[in-house]
Amino acid sequence: MIEINNLTNFAVDKKFFLGVAKKVLKGENKGTENVSIAFVSPAEIQKLNNTYRKKDKPTDVLSFEKVSHFKEEVAEIIICPYVVREYAKDSQLSLRKELAKVLIHGMLHVLGYDHEISEKQAREMELKEEAYFSKIK
């Protein structure tokens, strides 16, 4: 089950992001995972970033893996479209594509990938991100 909650005034194409999330889950053979995706304000993501990462600033995405294997437990991805919009100004991508890229990154994190552990894992995660991103229309 994938749940998408837009807690902002930002227009979010839920069908599009649902499709992106499903592509990653299917590609990782995790089609039965429960994932909650929330779009939040800069103030909210800053509060969460400070609480969980001790970084008192807004960020583009936060990911929280499941901590057990209970059937109903949900992994969480929290995205701030306002921060992503700022990052998109420096890229060649549309905001929609930049948001998809951030979602793919968050999805891989909740599925156990971590680019901060080693160079090898960082490269593996980067290759997966590129592969899934290339399938986004």
VEXMAR-331424 format. One line per 10 residues: number of its first residue (from 0); their letters; for each residue x, y, z of N, C-alpha, C, CB. Coordinates in pm, 1 decimal. Glycine has a CB too. Layout:
BEGIN
NUM> A> X Y Z X Y Z X Y Z X Y Z; ...
END
This chain:
BEGIN
0> MIEINNLTNF> 83.1 -117.2 0.0 0.0 0.0 0.0 88.3 124.5 0.0 -95.0 -0.7 120.6; 56.8 216.4 -85.8 128.0 343.7 -90.9 25.3 452.9 -63.1 199.9 365.6 -230.3; 57.3 535.3 35.9 -31.1 644.4 73.5 41.0 775.2 46.0 -74.0 634.1 222.9; -28.4 869.9 -15.9 30.8 999.9 -44.1 -52.6 1107.7 24.3 40.1 1025.5 -197.4; 13.1 1188.3 106.2 -53.2 1297.4 176.8 14.1 1428.9 141.1 -50.4 1274.4 329.9; -63.5 1520.8 89.3 -11.4 1653.1 57.5 -56.0 1748.7 167.4 -60.1 1701.7 -83.5; 36.7 1787.8 252.8 6.4 1875.7 364.9 50.8 2018.4 336.3 73.1 1824.4 492.0; 55.8 2052.7 207.8 99.4 2186.4 164.4 -5.0 2246.0 72.0 237.7 2180.3 93.2; 19.8 2368.7 28.1 -63.6 2432.7 -74.2 -7.9 2404.3 -213.0 -72.4 2585.2 -50.2; 96.6 2325.3 -219.7 165.1 2291.5 -342.6 80.1 2192.1 -422.2 305.6 2233.3 -312.9
10> AVDKKFFLGV> 66.7 2210.7 -551.3 -8.9 2115.2 -633.7 73.7 1988.4 -652.9 -46.2 2177.6 -772.1; 20.5 1875.2 -609.4 91.6 1747.4 -617.9 8.9 1650.7 -701.6 119.0 1688.4 -475.7; 69.5 1597.9 -806.9 4.1 1499.4 -892.8 19.4 1361.1 -828.1 65.0 1501.3 -1038.0; -77.1 1325.5 -744.3 -67.1 1201.8 -666.8 -53.3 1078.4 -756.4 -189.2 1186.8 -577.0; -123.4 1077.0 -868.1 -116.6 961.8 -959.3 25.8 943.9 -1013.3 -216.5 979.5 -1076.8; 88.9 1052.4 -1050.2 225.3 1048.1 -1102.2 320.9 993.1 -996.8 270.4 1188.2 -1147.4; 315.6 1046.2 -875.6 407.8 1003.9 -770.4 379.3 861.5 -723.0 399.9 1099.8 -652.8; 254.8 822.3 -727.5 218.8 683.8 -697.5 285.8 591.1 -799.1 63.9 664.8 -699.1; 283.5 630.1 -925.8 347.5 552.2 -1031.8 497.9 541.9 -1013.1 317.5 613.3 -1166.7; 560.6 652.6 -973.3 705.3 652.5 -948.8 738.1 555.5 -835.8 756.0 795.5 -914.3
20> AKKVLKGENK> 665.2 565.6 -726.4 689.8 479.0 -610.7 669.7 331.8 -647.7 596.6 517.7 -493.8; 566.3 303.1 -724.0 538.5 163.8 -764.4 649.9 108.0 -852.8 403.9 155.5 -839.0; 706.2 191.7 -941.3 815.9 146.6 -1027.4 935.6 100.8 -943.0 858.7 259.8 -1124.1; 967.9 177.8 -840.2 1081.4 143.1 -754.8 1050.8 15.4 -675.9 1114.7 259.8 -658.4; 933.3 8.4 -616.8 897.7 -111.5 -539.2 899.2 -236.0 -627.3 758.7 -94.8 -474.4; 842.6 -223.9 -745.6 840.4 -338.5 -837.2 982.2 -377.1 -878.3 755.7 -306.6 -962.0; 1064.1 -278.6 -909.7 1200.9 -303.8 -951.8 1285.7 -368.4 -843.5 1264.6 -176.0 -995.3; 1250.8 -343.2 -718.7 1324.4 -400.0 -605.5 1255.5 -524.0 -548.7 1340.3 -295.4 -496.0; 1153.9 -573.1 -619.7 1076.0 -690.3 -574.7 1018.7 -669.5 -434.9 1163.7 -816.5 -576.1; 968.3 -549.6 -410.4 911.1 -514.7 -280.0 768.3 -463.2 -297.4 998.6 -408.4 -208.3
30> GTENVSIAFV> 696.2 -519.3 -389.9 562.3 -472.1 -424.5 461.6 -471.3 -311.9 509.6 -553.9 -532.1; 488.7 -543.2 -204.5 391.5 -547.6 -94.8 428.7 -454.1 21.2 378.9 -690.1 -43.2; 532.6 -373.7 4.3 573.9 -281.3 110.9 467.1 -174.2 134.7 708.9 -214.8 75.3; 457.5 -128.8 257.7 370.2 -17.9 295.0 455.6 107.5 307.2 293.9 -47.5 428.6; 420.2 208.4 228.4 497.2 332.4 226.8 402.0 451.0 234.3 586.0 341.3 99.8; 436.0 545.2 321.2 362.1 670.0 331.7 452.1 780.9 278.7 316.9 698.1 479.6; 398.9 859.5 187.7 473.4 971.6 129.4 398.8 1099.7 167.9 487.5 957.4 -28.8; 468.2 1190.6 233.8 405.4 1315.5 275.5 481.6 1433.5 216.3 400.3 1325.9 429.8; 407.2 1528.2 164.4 463.1 1653.7 115.5 433.8 1758.1 223.1 402.3 1695.2 -25.9; 539.8 1821.3 275.3 525.0 1911.4 389.4 591.9 2046.2 365.2 582.7 1847.4 514.0
40> SPAEIQKLNN> 566.8 2138.5 455.1 622.0 2273.9 447.3 768.6 2276.1 490.5 539.9 2370.0 534.5; 840.2 2382.4 456.0 978.9 2395.8 501.9 989.3 2394.6 655.2 1039.7 2525.1 446.8; 896.3 2459.6 723.5 901.2 2462.2 870.5 886.8 2321.7 927.9 790.6 2553.7 926.9; 797.5 2243.2 872.1 775.1 2106.6 922.3 896.4 2017.2 896.2 649.9 2045.3 856.7; 952.6 2023.3 776.0 1067.8 1936.9 747.7 1190.7 1983.2 827.0 1099.1 1936.3 595.9; 1201.3 2112.7 853.2 1311.7 2161.8 936.0 1299.7 2107.0 1077.9 1313.8 2316.5 938.2; 1179.2 2106.1 1130.9 1156.2 2052.3 1265.2 1194.2 1903.9 1270.9 1008.1 2071.5 1306.6; 1152.2 1827.6 1170.2 1184.5 1684.3 1165.2 1334.3 1661.9 1145.3 1106.0 1615.8 1052.4; 1395.7 1741.5 1059.3 1539.4 1729.6 1032.9 1618.8 1757.4 1161.2 1582.8 1827.4 919.8; 1573.9 1854.7 1237.9 1640.7 1887.0 1363.4 1621.1 1774.7 1466.3 1587.7 2020.5 1419.2
50> TYRKKDKPTD> 1499.9 1723.5 1475.7 1469.9 1617.2 1571.9 1546.5 1489.6 1541.8 1321.2 1588.2 1573.0; 1545.8 1446.8 1415.9 1601.3 1316.1 1381.9 1744.8 1316.9 1331.1 1516.5 1253.5 1280.7; 1790.8 1431.7 1280.2 1926.9 1435.9 1225.8 2012.7 1543.5 1290.6 1922.0 1458.7 1076.8; 1955.2 1617.2 1383.0 2026.5 1725.1 1453.4 2079.8 1830.7 1356.9 2142.3 1667.3 1535.2; 2003.9 1853.1 1250.4 2038.4 1957.0 1152.7 1922.4 2055.5 1149.4 2066.6 1896.2 1009.0; 1946.2 2174.6 1201.6 1839.0 2272.9 1216.1 1822.7 2357.6 1090.7 1865.8 2362.5 1335.9; 1783.3 2289.3 982.8 1757.1 2358.2 856.5 1663.4 2271.0 774.4 1890.0 2388.0 778.2; 1589.9 2332.1 682.5 1503.8 2251.6 595.4 1587.9 2166.4 501.2 1408.6 2341.9 514.7; 1533.3 2055.9 457.3 1599.6 1968.2 361.2 1497.5 1925.8 258.1 1663.6 1844.4 431.0; 1541.5 1859.2 152.6 1449.3 1819.7 46.5 1369.6 1694.6 81.3 1525.3 1796.9 -81.5
60> VLSFEKVSHF> 1436.1 1595.1 143.1 1367.1 1468.7 170.1 1423.9 1402.9 295.8 1379.5 1372.9 49.2; 1335.3 1340.6 371.3 1372.9 1257.2 484.9 1307.4 1121.5 464.5 1329.9 1322.0 622.0; 1378.5 1016.5 501.5 1327.1 880.4 485.0 1339.9 805.6 616.7 1402.5 805.2 371.8; 1236.1 731.3 648.6 1235.4 652.0 771.1 1197.1 509.2 735.7 1137.5 711.7 876.9; 1295.3 418.7 751.1 1270.9 277.0 724.2 1178.3 218.9 829.8 1403.4 198.4 720.0; 1117.8 107.7 796.5 1042.5 32.9 896.4 1142.7 -19.8 999.0 959.7 -84.5 830.9; 1101.2 -26.3 1124.7 1192.4 -74.3 1228.3 1164.6 -219.1 1267.9 1183.0 14.5 1350.4; 1058.0 -273.7 1216.4 1027.5 -414.3 1243.5 963.4 -472.3 1118.6 933.4 -430.5 1368.6; 921.1 -594.5 1127.8 859.8 -658.6 1011.0 711.3 -685.4 1031.8 931.3 -788.9 979.2; 648.0 -605.0 1118.6 504.0 -618.0 1133.9 438.6 -583.8 1001.5 450.6 -526.9 1247.8
70> KEEVAEIIIC> 340.2 -659.4 967.0 273.9 -645.3 837.4 220.4 -503.5 813.9 160.0 -745.3 826.8; 165.2 -441.8 916.9 102.3 -310.5 899.8 198.8 -193.2 912.8 -7.2 -294.6 999.7; 323.0 -219.5 950.9 415.9 -108.3 969.6 444.0 -37.6 836.8 547.3 -158.5 1032.0; 464.9 92.0 844.3 479.6 175.3 725.1 615.4 245.4 725.3 365.7 279.1 717.2; 683.2 241.4 611.7 802.9 323.6 591.7 753.4 462.8 552.3 900.2 261.8 480.8; 830.8 565.4 587.1 785.1 701.5 559.4 887.9 780.9 479.4 754.2 773.8 689.5; 836.0 856.2 383.9 917.7 947.9 305.6 851.2 1084.5 317.1 931.6 901.2 154.4; 929.3 1182.5 357.9 876.5 1317.6 374.1 953.3 1409.2 280.2 887.5 1366.4 522.8; 878.8 1477.7 195.5 938.1 1563.4 91.9 889.3 1706.4 111.1 902.3 1511.8 -51.1; 980.7 1800.3 95.6 943.0 1941.7 98.6 953.6 1996.8 -43.8 1034.1 2023.3 198.2
80> PYVVREYAKD> 840.1 2013.0 -110.6 845.2 2060.7 -249.7 903.2 2201.4 -263.9 706.6 2058.5 -309.1; 893.4 2281.8 -159.3 947.8 2417.6 -164.7 1101.0 2414.6 -171.0 900.9 2499.1 -42.2; 1162.2 2326.6 -92.7 1308.0 2311.7 -95.7 1350.3 2249.8 -228.8 1357.6 2224.3 23.4; 1276.3 2150.3 -274.8 1307.8 2085.6 -402.5 1299.2 2188.8 -515.6 1210.8 1966.0 -429.6; 1201.8 2277.5 -508.5 1188.8 2382.5 -611.1 1314.4 2469.5 -615.1 1063.9 2470.5 -583.6; 1371.2 2500.3 -498.2 1494.7 2578.6 -494.0 1609.7 2502.9 -560.5 1531.2 2613.3 -348.7; 1620.1 2372.5 -531.2 1724.8 2290.1 -592.2 1704.6 2278.7 -743.6 1726.5 2149.9 -528.5; 1579.5 2273.8 -785.7 1548.7 2257.5 -928.6 1595.9 2377.8 -1010.1 1397.9 2237.1 -948.6; 1606.4 2492.4 -946.5 1652.3 2612.6 -1017.6 1793.8 2594.3 -1071.2 1647.0 2735.0 -925.1; 1873.8 2512.0 -1002.2 2012.5 2489.4 -1042.7 2029.1 2369.4 -1135.7 2098.4 2470.3 -920.6
90> SQLSLRKELA> 1921.6 2297.7 -1159.7 1933.2 2179.2 -1245.4 1865.4 2205.2 -1379.4 1871.0 2054.9 -1176.5; 1883.8 2112.8 -1467.9 1821.5 2122.6 -1599.7 1682.9 2057.2 -1600.3 1911.2 2057.3 -1705.9; 1639.0 2011.3 -1483.1 1514.4 1934.5 -1473.8 1395.0 2022.6 -1439.6 1528.3 1824.9 -1369.7; 1278.3 1977.6 -1482.9 1154.9 2043.2 -1441.5 1132.8 2011.8 -1293.6 1032.6 1996.4 -1528.8; 1048.1 2088.5 -1230.0 1018.6 2063.5 -1089.6 959.3 1923.8 -1070.8 922.2 2170.2 -1035.3; 872.4 1884.0 -1159.6 809.5 1750.9 -1152.2 916.2 1640.4 -1154.2 709.8 1731.2 -1270.2; 1014.5 1654.0 -1244.7 1122.1 1554.3 -1255.5 1211.7 1558.0 -1131.8 1206.3 1579.0 -1383.0; 1239.0 1677.3 -1083.0 1322.8 1690.1 -963.3 1253.4 1625.4 -842.9 1353.8 1839.6 -934.1; 1123.2 1644.7 -831.8 1046.6 1580.5 -723.7 1048.7 1428.1 -739.4 900.1 1632.3 -722.6; 1038.4 1380.1 -863.2 1044.4 1235.1 -887.7 1180.3 1180.0 -846.7 1016.9 1203.4 -1036.5
100> KVLIHGMLHV> 1286.0 1254.0 -878.1 1421.8 1211.7 -842.8 1437.8 1200.7 -691.2 1525.3 1310.4 -899.9; 1385.5 1298.7 -619.5 1391.8 1299.6 -473.2 1310.5 1182.7 -416.3 1339.4 1434.8 -417.0; 1195.2 1156.5 -474.7 1112.8 1043.9 -429.4 1185.6 911.4 -450.9 977.5 1042.7 -503.3; 1248.0 893.2 -565.2 1324.9 770.6 -593.0 1435.1 755.2 -488.4 1386.2 774.0 -737.1; 1504.1 862.7 -459.6 1610.4 860.2 -359.1 1554.2 815.6 -223.1 1677.1 1000.1 -347.1; 1442.9 874.9 -183.6 1379.3 838.7 -57.3 1330.9 694.2 -55.9 1263.2 931.3 -29.7; 1276.6 649.2 -167.5 1229.1 510.4 -176.8 1345.1 413.2 -156.3 1161.1 484.6 -313.8; 1457.2 440.6 -220.1 1572.3 351.2 -205.0 1622.6 350.3 -60.5 1685.6 393.4 -300.1; 1618.1 465.2 4.6 1657.9 469.1 146.5 1566.7 380.0 231.8 1654.4 614.7 199.7; 1435.5 389.8 213.8 1346.1 308.9 298.0 1356.9 160.6 264.9 1201.2 355.2 281.5
110> LGYDHEISEK> 1414.2 129.0 149.9 1434.2 -11.5 112.9 1572.4 -61.7 155.1 1416.2 -29.5 -38.2; 1645.1 20.9 229.1 1769.9 -25.6 288.9 1898.6 24.4 226.5 1771.7 -169.3 285.4; 1890.8 103.2 122.0 2012.5 157.4 60.6 2058.2 279.6 138.3 1988.7 193.5 -88.7; 2189.9 295.1 152.9 2242.4 409.3 227.0 2374.3 454.9 165.7 2261.4 373.8 375.9; 2372.3 570.2 102.0 2491.0 623.8 34.5 2594.7 677.6 132.1 2450.7 733.5 -61.5; 2559.7 687.8 260.0 2653.7 743.7 357.9 2739.8 636.5 425.0 2577.4 821.0 464.0; 2714.3 509.9 397.2 2789.4 401.4 461.5 2925.3 378.8 395.8 2708.5 272.3 457.5; 2926.0 370.6 263.1 3051.2 345.7 192.7 3041.8 398.9 50.6 3085.1 195.2 192.2; 3156.9 414.4 -10.6 3162.7 458.7 -150.0 3093.9 357.3 -241.1 3309.0 479.7 -194.3; 3113.3 229.4 -211.3 3052.1 122.6 -291.0 2899.2 131.2 -285.5 3099.3 -15.7 -241.0
120> QAREMELKEE> 2844.7 148.5 -164.9 2699.5 159.4 -151.7 2647.2 287.3 -215.0 2659.1 153.9 -5.0; 2725.2 393.2 -204.9 2685.0 519.3 -266.6 2673.4 501.8 -418.2 2786.0 631.7 -232.3; 2769.5 435.0 -476.9 2768.3 412.5 -622.2 2652.3 322.1 -662.4 2901.7 350.8 -668.5; 2629.0 216.0 -583.4 2517.8 124.4 -612.5 2384.4 199.6 -608.0 2516.4 6.2 -511.6; 2367.8 283.3 -507.2 2243.9 359.7 -494.0 2229.2 458.7 -609.3 2240.3 434.0 -359.2; 2337.3 523.8 -645.4 2335.7 620.4 -755.3 2295.7 553.7 -886.9 2473.1 686.9 -769.8; 2350.5 435.3 -913.2 2316.4 362.3 -1035.7 2168.9 323.9 -1038.3 2403.0 236.9 -1048.7; 2117.1 281.6 -924.2 1975.1 247.3 -916.0 1888.0 370.7 -936.9 1943.2 182.6 -780.4; 1926.1 480.6 -874.6 1851.3 605.1 -893.1 1844.9 642.4 -1040.5 1915.1 719.2 -812.2; 1959.1 635.7 -1106.9 1964.0 670.7 -1249.5 1877.1 577.1 -1332.9 2108.6 666.6 -1300.4
130> AYFSKIK> 1881.0 448.3 -1300.2 1802.0 349.9 -1375.4 1652.7 377.2 -1360.0 1834.7 206.7 -1328.1; 1607.2 399.5 -1237.9 1464.2 426.0 -1217.0 1424.1 561.4 -1274.8 1430.1 420.8 -1067.2; 1511.1 659.7 -1260.1 1479.9 792.1 -1312.4 1465.7 790.0 -1465.1 1588.4 891.9 -1271.0; 1544.7 707.3 -1529.7 1539.6 698.6 -1675.9 1404.8 642.5 -1724.9 1654.7 610.6 -1727.3; 1330.6 576.8 -1637.4 1201.0 519.2 -1673.8 1084.0 614.6 -1649.5 1178.6 391.7 -1596.2; 1113.5 732.9 -1595.4 1009.0 830.8 -1563.3 981.1 916.3 -1685.9 1050.6 920.0 -1442.6; 853.7 932.1 -1715.4 814.3 1014.8 -1831.3 765.2 1149.5 -1787.5 706.4 945.7 -1913.5
END
